[in-house]
Amino acid sequence: MKYLKQFGIILLVTCIGEIIRYFVPLPIPGSIYGLTLMFGLLCAHVIRVEDVKEAAVFLIEIMPVMFIPAAVGLIESWGELQPILIQTVIILVLTTVIVMAVTGKTAMIMIEKEKKNHE
């Protein structure tokens, strides 16, 4: 029953994000609104981490399965992707390197900040 409650909380926040997307005329997916809302609720301690932790861990563990439909879609679209393959690979490599660099730098800043707070 605990898992159902946790999934329900996550699903409710996700649905509210979709509703926000419907009313806000910005080209932002509802999932982003939902993630932002969940982050805000967790930071404001409206929802405790313990209230969603086990369900969130489960969803993260099965996340690779969620990429299978996208991979199948890419395979089916091979004919359309072939003419722009080089540009696509360059964009993928560049954005991956940028994301890795920004994530690493952010983690380093947070670790240094945490060390200063403990001193």
C-alpha positions in Angstrom: 0.0 0.0 0.0 2.9 2.3 0.7 4.1 2.0 -2.9 0.7 2.8 -4.2 0.6 6.0 -2.1 4.1 7.0 -3.3 3.2 6.4 -7.0 0.0 8.3 -6.4 1.9 11.3 -5.2 4.3 11.2 -8.1 1.4 10.7 -10.6 -0.6 13.6 -9.0 2.3 16.0 -9.3 2.9 14.8 -12.9 -0.8 15.4 -13.8 -0.7 18.9 -12.2 2.3 19.6 -14.4 0.3 18.5 -17.5 -2.6 20.8 -16.4 -0.2 23.7 -16.0 1.1 23.1 -19.5 -2.4 23.3 -20.8 -3.0 26.7 -19.3 0.5 28.3 -19.7 1.2 29.1 -23.4 4.9 28.3 -23.3 6.6 25.6 -25.4 7.6 23.6 -22.3 6.6 20.0 -21.8 4.3 19.2 -18.9 6.9 16.8 -17.5 9.2 19.7 -16.9 6.5 21.6 -15.1 5.9 18.5 -13.0 9.5 18.0 -12.2 9.9 21.7 -11.3 6.7 21.4 -9.1 8.0 18.3 -7.4 11.3 19.9 -6.7 9.6 23.0 -5.3 7.3 20.8 -3.1 10.3 18.8 -1.8 12.4 21.9 -1.1 9.4 23.6 0.7 8.9 20.3 2.7 5.3 20.1 1.6 6.3 16.6 0.4 8.9 14.7 2.4 11.5 12.7 0.5 10.5 9.6 2.5 6.9 10.0 1.0 8.2 9.2 -2.5 11.6 7.7 -2.1 11.0 4.0 -2.7 8.7 4.6 -5.7 11.2 7.1 -7.1 14.1 4.6 -6.7 12.0 2.0 -8.5 11.3 4.4 -11.4 14.9 5.3 -11.8 15.9 1.6 -11.8 13.5 0.8 -14.7 14.3 4.0 -16.6 16.4 2.2 -19.3 13.3 0.2 -20.3 11.6 3.5 -21.1 14.2 4.2 -23.8 13.3 1.1 -25.9 10.4 2.8 -27.7 12.6 5.8 -28.6 15.3 3.5 -30.0 12.7 1.6 -32.0 11.4 5.0 -33.4 15.0 5.9 -34.4 15.4 2.6 -36.2 12.2 3.1 -38.0 13.2 6.6 -39.0 16.6 5.6 -40.4 15.7 6.7 -43.9 15.0 10.2 -42.8 18.0 10.3 -40.5 20.6 9.1 -43.0 21.0 12.4 -44.9 21.7 14.3 -41.7 23.6 11.6 -39.8 26.9 13.5 -39.6 25.2 16.7 -38.3 23.2 14.6 -35.8 26.3 12.8 -34.5 28.2 16.1 -34.1 25.3 17.7 -32.2 25.0 14.6 -29.9 28.7 14.5 -29.1 28.9 18.3 -28.5 25.8 18.4 -26.3 27.0 15.3 -24.3 30.4 16.9 -23.6 28.7 20.2 -22.6 26.3 18.4 -20.2 29.1 16.4 -18.7 31.3 19.5 -18.2 28.4 21.5 -16.7 27.4 18.7 -14.4 31.0 18.1 -13.3 31.6 21.7 -12.6 28.3 22.0 -10.7 29.1 19.0 -8.6 32.5 20.4 -7.8 31.0 23.7 -6.7 28.5 22.0 -4.5 31.1 19.8 -2.9 33.3 22.8 -2.2 30.3 24.7 -0.8 29.5 21.7 1.4 33.1 21.6 2.7 33.0 25.3 3.6 29.7 24.8 5.5 31.2 22.0 7.6 34.3 24.1 8.5 
